[in-house]
Amino acid sequence: RLLDTAVAQFDHTFDPQHGGFGGAPKFPPHGALAFLLAEHARTAAARPLAMVTGTLDAMLLGGIRDHLGGGFHRYSTDERWFTPYFEKMLYDNAQLARVLAEAFAVTRNPAYAAAARETIHAVLRDLTGDDGLFHAALDADSEGEEGRFYLWSRDEILASLGARDGERFCSAYHITPAGNHRDEATGRPTGLNIPFLDAATAHEEDALRPSKSLLFAARARRVPPGRDDKVILGWNGLMIGALATAGRLLEDTSFVKAAVRAATELRAAMCRDGRWLHTCRNGVAKMDAFLDDLAALGHAWLDLHEATGDSAWHEDARRLADDILARFSDVDNGAFF
């Protein structure tokens, strides 16, 4: 009954036009989507899955998705996933990659598999250290302007792609001379554009991949956003779990190998005499891990067990669960500190 009530509450706040729950601003609802996928698997009910696909479909078209580089920005300032706050967070992209892979396993929609792969590749490219561990975030700003790295004038696109291919890209991704991006303070057009698709142009995406690759290369020559390079235990757990799950569901062994490498390095960097630490930067780890760190890590170990068949990960998860019960359980009330 509790689970049915939760589904009903999500249904009550679901946006049937744009997906997601409630109004602006909209944050990626990865936890809700994961829950609704699980409820569809439990009950075979159509409504939970419809809320998942309605949300993912809208997000994949909107400006919250980085159409050139892969991955997702932190949230949308509007209800239709169009104008993002341009920061990129590891925890968002880890959970969205996992949900996309799981949605693909249920629906076999190739767009979900492609977006999951692009999101993972973006994290491996932009948020991964030389040691294979995952960094926390990319800034929204570069060159003193929010979103400057991601925004385009129409002339820039035509110069990069040429007239014919440039016009086709501009038409599909709604790039205009005046710009579709507005200054947040004044509401005035900036002359710059956020690439996005809609239902009428989504079919152009595959054909325009060569143009997207050229624009990505041109964008790479810009001043990039700064990177928050601290390693957070729980967020790394989320990403390791996403890699293991996506690798298994998408049949990509490279993702599983990246997960195993990160898990191994994480233990070396952030576990001292069996006690896990919360954060690490430049090789210096500190602060005892929190409940959510250990919960995410335990989930990742189970995902690795499922992806690799190695029982050692299962035993590690059991030890973490014992540690959580010993250190965090509220025996009197049945919850956790």
RAKA-V413310 format. One line per field, one symbol per residue. phi: phi as a letter, one per 20 degrees, with the letter a starting at -180 (. if undefined). burial: # if it has 24 or more other ideal C-beta (glycine too) atoms within 12 Angstrom, else .. Layout:
phi = ???
burial = ???
This chain:
phi = .gffffffffffdfefedmmcmdffdegefffffffffffffdmfffgffffffffgfffefffeefednncffadfcedmeeeeffddgffffffgffffffffeemffffffffffffffffedccefenedefadffeblmcfmgfdecefffffffdnffffffffffdmecffneedfffdmefendcefbdcffdgfegffeffffffffffffefffffdeefddgfffgffffffffffffelcffffffffffffffffeccclndedfbbblnddbmffegfgfffffffffffgffdmeffffffffffffffffdcfeffdndcf
burial = ......#..##..##..####....#####.######.##.......############################################################...###################.##########.....#########.###.##...##..#######...###........#.#######...#.##..#..##.###..#.....#.########################.#..##.##########.###....#####....#...###.#############.##....#..##..##.##.............
